[in-house]
Amino acid sequence: MVKLKVLQQLAKHHGTPLFVVDHDILRKNYAEFRKHLPRVQAYYAVKAFADPQVVKTLFEAGSSFDVASMPEFKIVHEFIKDMPHKERQDWIWDKIIYAHPIKAGKTLQELNPYKPLVTYDNSEEIRKIKKYAPNAGLALRLKVLNTGAMVELSSKFGAAPGEAVDLILEADRAGLVVEGLSFHVGSQTTNFENFVQAINLAASIFEEAKSRGYTKMNLLDIGGGFPVPYDKSVKPFKELAKKINAELNRLFPKEIQILAEPGRFMVATAATAISTIIGKAVRDGKLCYYIDDGVYHTFSGILFDHCQYRLNAFKNGPKDICTVFGPTCDALDVVSMSEELPGNLKLGDLLYSKNIGAYSVASSTPFNGFPPAKIVHVNK
Ligand SMILES: Cc1ncc(COP(=O)(O)O)c(C=O)c1O
């Protein structure tokens, strides 16, 4: 994390709310991912923090990208468009997967010229892809266990294991090429068994497809979900990587290309939010601080990402359990109901929250007219 003194200087210079992104940490996270999962090409899930400068740094570090909308696609395409065009028909797949299983027809039409790699999980989507993006390659998204994940995703997406090969054969009959399988074990998955079981399920679908005559699959996309050490209960990434490597090497021959779509893992630890105390009150005997950032803004992850961020003061002092409210008029705008902060903080004092890079400013809104945090990039 950027030194506290530097954070204070940045807040003084730029004002608050402020969102400080440390590119050294982005590079470190990418390097750690590749070091521990050498067989897995990382496609950064842009949705976690769709910032062109973040994309640039990760691109330069060697990353590929998972996008879920045309605006995200365009952010990435800006960087890859000048890459030397390879003869291979699937050149764009080296850098982009469009990994949203449900795509509007118009989106597919726009994607088609790029010969994209897209995910799907149902028959209607096959018909849509055939009609609007016949040049696309397909990856079938499987429904897998999301047990213990902070953000569950399998209730919305994924083909049931029993229908998987039928959907592969249906796409084949439609004249499309299913290149492989994908899954997502749920975001911030601290239950490593989810990955083990999903890889085993994918291997059994590969086998069943082969036994039913389909032999064109050459990739496995193990999705996102790689956990971030928000607290000490999260086991080290290298323990998870060891399990994933063991299963991949046991079940998938070397010629199968392995992809992953880490979002949170790349960006969460790279950003710190700084806010200013703008109000102070005692309500029902409890100390309440009001700050200039809240759940409609940088702390949106409290609602949308089910994530709780700790607040810290730059000043020391005897601590109280207090409530921290955001700046809007909405009573929903609660950053924390029980934060341990010095009770003697004054209006104008600063607070900071670490590890807030993922799914935070990404879903910030302009509600109530309060401006979103200014984003500052350091160590570019
Ligand atoms: C299809 C897909 N891929 C990747 C991700 C990124 O997941 P994470 O941030 O948990 O790594 C998500 C998150 O929702 C997703 O839906």
PDBQT file of the ligand as one rigid body, heavy atoms in Angstrom, charges set to zero:
ROOT
HETATM    1  C1  LIG A 401     -17.862 -14.178 -16.117  1.00  0.00    +0.000 C 
HETATM    2  C2  LIG A 401     -17.031 -13.587 -15.045  1.00  0.00    +0.000 A 
HETATM    3  N1  LIG A 401     -15.688 -13.732 -15.121  1.00  0.00    +0.000 NA
HETATM    4  C3  LIG A 401     -14.873 -13.213 -14.187  1.00  0.00    +0.000 A 
HETATM    5  C4  LIG A 401     -15.371 -12.509 -13.125  1.00  0.00    +0.000 A 
HETATM    6  C5  LIG A 401     -14.403 -11.954 -12.134  1.00  0.00    +0.000 C 
HETATM    7  O1  LIG A 401     -14.505 -12.623 -10.933  1.00  0.00    +0.000 OA
HETATM    8  P1  LIG A 401     -13.550 -12.296  -9.714  1.00  0.00    +0.000 P 
HETATM    9  O2  LIG A 401     -13.531 -10.832  -9.557  1.00  0.00    +0.000 OA
HETATM   10  O3  LIG A 401     -14.161 -13.017  -8.591  1.00  0.00    +0.000 OA
HETATM   11  O4  LIG A 401     -12.204 -12.834 -10.052  1.00  0.00    +0.000 OA
HETATM   12  C6  LIG A 401     -16.756 -12.360 -12.965  1.00  0.00    +0.000 A 
HETATM   13  C7  LIG A 401     -17.320 -11.669 -11.812  1.00  0.00    +0.000 C 
HETATM   14  O5  LIG A 401     -18.480 -11.489 -11.638  1.00  0.00    +0.000 OA
HETATM   15  C8  LIG A 401     -17.611 -12.922 -13.960  1.00  0.00    +0.000 A 
HETATM   16  O6  LIG A 401     -18.941 -12.796 -13.884  1.00  0.00    +0.000 OA
ENDROOT
TORSDOF 0
